[in-house]
Amino acid sequence: MTQGSRGTTIATVCTLQGGNRLLSAVRFAMLFHCSISAHDPARVAGTIAAIWRGEAHPFPPVEGAWIALAGDDRGTAIEVHPFGIDMLPGTTETAYAHNPAAPEHSTSHQAIATQLTEVEVLAIAAREGWRALHCNRGPFEVIEVWLENRILVEVLTAEMQQQYLAFITPANWRLYLQEHGVPGSGEAVSIRHQD
């Protein structure tokens, strides 16, 4: 491992027997996967996979769950669990329990990239009968797709991804807060791991 010019760790890639590759470290923060719930996990996972031009498959760790795989070089995935199943700390690994009072809506959402055009994304949502619309967030734009008309996923086309990546940096975020007069905008909390 070596240190980059800004102190970031540069990944070392090893080729294992059988041709599998292993990253010994990553040089940047990355969200590999997340999970959401749905009334129809197979349909939701299939729709996400269509937006990614990826694949959807059953997810055996959770009965009735599916997983959408982007098929990219980062292993990007979204697990889609049956609605009303909560993840809990288990005695060893994660435990699952039925929650009859599970809320229909949540503050959780994901922003995902796509190779599709805006027209193609809107057509997929229309095919499913789900709300979808172009939204301007100020510094960047997104397509809001409401899976099952209850779960927000912000879909970014290639152009939208460029806008997003150009804006979402700590320096730009501080400037944005200052420009909008947000109290405490000069204060940032940062915890860095020291090797």
Secondary structure, DSSP 8 states (H G I E B T S, - for coil): -EE-TTS-EE--EEE-TTS-EEES--SS----EEEEEESSHHHHHHHHHHHHT-EEEE-TTSTT-EEEE--STT--EEEEEETTEEEE--SSS-EEEE-TT--S--S--EEEE-SS-HHHHHHHHHHHT--EEEEE-SSSEEEEEEETTTEEEEEE-HHHHHHHHHH-SHHHHHHHHHHTT-TTTT---------
